[in-house]
């Protein structure tokens, strides 16, 4: 099934504009006494005294604008999200990307100093930092009793010999 809006870049804004225009014209055609009845029965004049009947063309134009926006924006968003994008063309399978020679400027192409091969992250840089696949150390399960001292749970976590105190400076000493 071919959707016409997927191939035309201007289709979503045009359809949204047309739907907004239809809603605005529909509100313009409704008789004023019906609009005033709906507004007065909704209780809006109690919250907003300016909305009390009789309503004029300014109120009708405001209602037309708000209704048009409430229809046009979701239509535009929906059509934009439904549009199928064209697939990106992949490089041809004739020459693999790894074996393709790097492009070299004429000034750099010297027979005595050939250009170096390009740096490839997977080949030259090794394992990525914080790679979720390769874990350097095995995970240790938590003890059942969480009040267990750290020295009993993981004896290597605490050093056997306490650290030496930092050296005292002559400036920091307190004079008496």
C-alpha positions as MATLAB code, in Angstrom:
seq = 'XXXXXXXXXXXXXXXXXXXXXXXXXXXXXXXXXXXXXXXXXXXXXXXXXXXXXXXXXXXXXXXXXXXXXXXXXXXXXXXXXXXXXXXXXXXXXXXXXXXXXXXXXXXXXXXXXXXXXXXXXXXXXXXXXXXXXXXXXXXXXXXXXXXXXXXXXXXXXXXXXXXXXXXXXXXXXXXX';
ca = [
       0.000    0.000    0.000;
       1.570    3.250   -1.127;
       0.881    6.232    1.102;
       0.888    9.494   -0.801;
       2.143   11.600    2.119;
       5.349    9.553    2.402;
       6.757   10.772   -0.905;
       5.758   14.420   -0.837;
       7.751   16.601    1.593;
       5.057   19.294    1.679;
       2.173   16.887    2.319;
       2.068   17.065    6.165;
       1.895   20.880    6.365;
      -0.609   21.076    3.507;
      -2.939   18.479    5.034;
      -2.625   20.105    8.476;
      -3.399   23.521    7.013;
      -6.398   22.183    5.104;
      -7.800   20.495    8.200;
      -7.292   23.698   10.222;
      -9.091   25.701    7.533;
     -12.040   23.272    7.517;
     -12.398   23.505   11.310;
     -12.160   27.310   11.227;
     -14.827   27.561    8.510;
     -17.085   25.179   10.450;
     -16.872   27.428   13.515;
     -17.504   30.505   11.363;
     -20.708   28.946    9.967;
     -22.217   28.034   13.363;
     -24.836   30.612   14.442;
     -23.754   32.960   17.219;
     -26.643   32.042   19.533;
     -25.457   28.395   19.588;
     -21.914   29.433   20.523;
     -23.259   31.723   23.257;
     -25.449   28.891   24.614;
     -22.534   26.452   24.772;
     -20.292   29.042   26.440;
     -22.876   30.073   29.054;
     -23.781   26.442   29.904;
     -20.113   25.463   30.241;
     -19.672   27.777   33.232;
     -16.865   29.700   31.573;
     -18.390   33.141   32.344;
     -18.116   32.367   36.078;
     -14.342   31.894   35.702;
     -13.788   34.472   32.973;
     -16.302   37.371   33.126;
     -15.278   38.567   29.669;
     -16.701   35.330   28.199;
     -20.268   36.251   29.210;
     -22.715   36.611   26.288;
     -23.164   38.544   24.046;
     -20.010   37.429   22.246;
     -18.684   39.265   19.241;
     -16.471   38.515   16.273;
     -13.343   38.706   18.397;
     -14.502   35.740   20.484;
     -15.472   33.826   17.342;
     -12.062   34.534   15.756;
     -10.308   33.387   18.941;
     -12.332   30.175   18.970;
     -11.543   29.607   15.295;
      -7.816   30.071   15.930;
      -7.702   27.793   18.985;
      -9.730   25.048   17.287;
      -7.600   25.267   14.137;
      -4.413   24.883   16.171;
      -5.866   22.003   18.202;
      -6.573   20.152   14.951;
      -3.604   21.151   12.776;
      -0.751   20.431   15.194;
      -1.641   16.762   15.924;
      -2.372   16.121   12.228;
       1.001   17.555   11.220;
       2.859   15.568   13.886;
       1.043   12.326   13.006;
       1.717   12.646    9.277;
       5.361   13.532    9.886;
       5.829   10.497   12.123;
       4.040    8.192    9.682;
       6.151    9.297    6.743;
       8.517    6.530    5.733;
      11.981    7.842    5.082;
      13.938    6.562    2.129;
      16.680    4.115    3.094;
      20.254    5.310    3.078;
      22.354    3.835    0.268;
      25.128    1.624    1.607;
      28.553    1.462   -0.056;
      28.865   -1.042   -2.873;
      29.896   -4.587   -2.025;
      32.617   -4.665   -4.725;
      35.372   -3.069   -2.596;
      35.232   -3.696    1.167;
      35.572   -0.581    3.312;
      38.634   -1.959    5.168;
      40.571   -2.648    1.963;
      39.802    0.616    0.198;
      42.989    2.669   -0.181;
      42.964    6.037    1.574;
      42.740    9.129   -0.580;
      46.057   10.963   -0.759;
      46.760   14.489   -1.918;
      49.261   14.910   -4.735;
      51.650   16.808   -2.476;
      51.647   13.921    0.043;
      52.084   11.132   -2.512;
      55.848   10.684   -2.467;
      57.477    7.355   -3.347;
      60.028    7.603   -0.505;
      57.431    8.281    2.200;
      54.194    6.447    1.455;
      51.136    7.507    3.467;
      50.359    5.611    6.655;
      47.248    3.464    6.849;
      44.306    5.133    8.599;
      43.655    4.505   12.293;
      40.836    2.038   12.847;
      39.281    2.118   16.305;
      38.398   -1.563   16.447;
      41.850   -2.657   15.257;
      44.264   -0.112   16.752;
      42.741    1.183   19.985;
      41.819   -2.079   21.699;
      38.887   -2.604   24.055;
      36.684    0.468   24.546;
      36.654    2.113   27.965;
      33.778    0.887   30.137;
      32.714   -1.696   27.587;
      29.590   -3.406   28.967;
      30.394   -6.662   27.163;
      33.925   -7.218   28.480;
      34.000   -7.187   32.287;
      37.575   -7.094   33.664;
      36.785   -8.527   37.102;
      34.187  -11.066   38.188;
      31.222   -9.849   40.170;
      31.057  -10.794   43.849;
      27.697  -11.645   45.334;
      26.457   -9.595   48.262;
      26.362  -11.250   51.692;
      22.979  -12.294   53.045;
      23.481  -10.185   56.176;
      24.197   -6.608   55.105;
      25.508   -5.763   58.596;
      28.565   -7.941   57.930;
      31.783   -5.924   58.353;
      33.617   -5.188   55.122;
      36.766   -6.966   56.368;
      34.861  -10.259   56.698;
      33.029   -9.892   53.402;
      36.012   -8.857   51.266;
      39.319   -9.284   53.090;
      41.305   -7.676   50.259;
      39.326   -4.422   50.504;
      41.112   -3.245   53.676;
      44.936   -3.142   53.874;
      46.607   -5.136   56.643;
      48.904   -2.237   57.546;
      47.417    1.217   58.185;
      48.579    4.052   55.979;
      51.357    6.299   57.252;
      50.264    9.746   58.449;
      51.023   12.611   56.073;
      54.278   14.520   56.751;
      53.935   17.647   58.852;
      55.011   20.910   57.370;
      56.886   23.634   59.263;
      54.318   26.211   58.165;
      51.395   24.215   59.517;
      52.804   23.669   62.966;
      51.109   25.551   65.752;
      53.335   27.901   67.751;
      52.863   28.128   71.465;
];
